[in-house]
Amino acid sequence: MTTVGILGGGQLARMLALSGAPLGLRFLVLDTTPDACAAQFAPLLQADYRDETALAQFADRVDVATFDFENVPAESARWLADHVPVFPSPRALAVAQDRLAEKTLFRELGIPVPEFAAIDSRASLDEALARIGTPCILKTRRLGYDGKGQFRLRSADDAGAAWDALGAQADTVGLILEGFVAFQRELSVVAVRGRDGELRAWPLTENWHESGILSASLAPAAVDEALQAQALAAARKVAEALDYVGVFALELFLRDGVLLANEMAPRVHNSGHWTIEGARTSQFQNHLRAVLGLPLGDTRAVGHSAMLNWIGTLPTPLPVLSEACGYWHDYGKSAREGRKVGHATLRAESRQELASALEQVGLALGREAQVAAVVERLREA
Ligand code: AMP
């Protein structure tokens, strides 16, 4: 019997546990809160990630450890790695936790990135603003997610307000200034690398965000082979440079035929949730296979899929479940503003059928705005 330990007990850990059940896997989840939603399916060890007594208990009870949450302290990951195999490695985690480290790596690897500069004082913000220009975004280097810890600057006059909002964090989590990319599309490549170095990627996914949070995804994205190859080449370079093991996502901006790398998520990713029903092997299944050293599954898409995120509260599932290939995912969380509480995936044989199904669901749920851009993309493709 093999037990997989997961640091973080959110919906990603929950979906990993669900996906691992047919492989006969057991799980142990370490989370700071008693109501972590993965604990509905896997035993929970409730403790702080820095608690070495709890980490020792965790290491004793698992055969391999992985993450549902990238902001586990790097020292805790390193401590664990001295006691049990940890995938992805603490080094990969440390790079992906830090927007400056990951953008520096992308640039070293020849992957295009938005303009960026490290900010450690008000003076360095002014210098960087003069070089990068506006519009731009001041972001925390670490611990930001879903658009949190970000301040958009429309003109240099916003520098004072940006510094008031985030300046105090320059000495703790660090800051980075990024040029604002006037992208045509947001895409992501979700890929998996095995312990033996084999790399596979799912088809590119197009993503739409609302207030910095993923709102909808479409896969396969309606893009040509050249972009697909560009994304795969970038994913391969990053994975090999980090000797990465497991699933990861690269978030990309498409601007004038070029993909610019925004960030890397060192874990299964929200833009890969469609793979549960829309690919021959899901990201969750392949992540488990990768960290356990098992053969990777086929990542090809089955038809066309769209994923809709439910943020704050869940709508009624009936319109989705009434579709021929409509799938519902309730994460078992209580409602809270800005919280990801579930998602739905719609799958169809053709883009036109998917557009009709999406339109129907959007109308029935009063979510016309959420589906509109996806429907438009499907109709123009
Ligand atoms: P992030 O937390 O970096 O993934 O940012 C959340 C969202 O904000 C992204 O998905 C984009 O929609 C937007 N965003 C972040 N950085 C940039 C940028 N440099 N240029 C344009 N949009 C951005």
Residues whose N, C-alpha, C, O or C-beta is under 5 A from the ligand:
A	BS01	AMP	P114 Y145 D146 G147 E178 G179 F180 V181 H209 G212
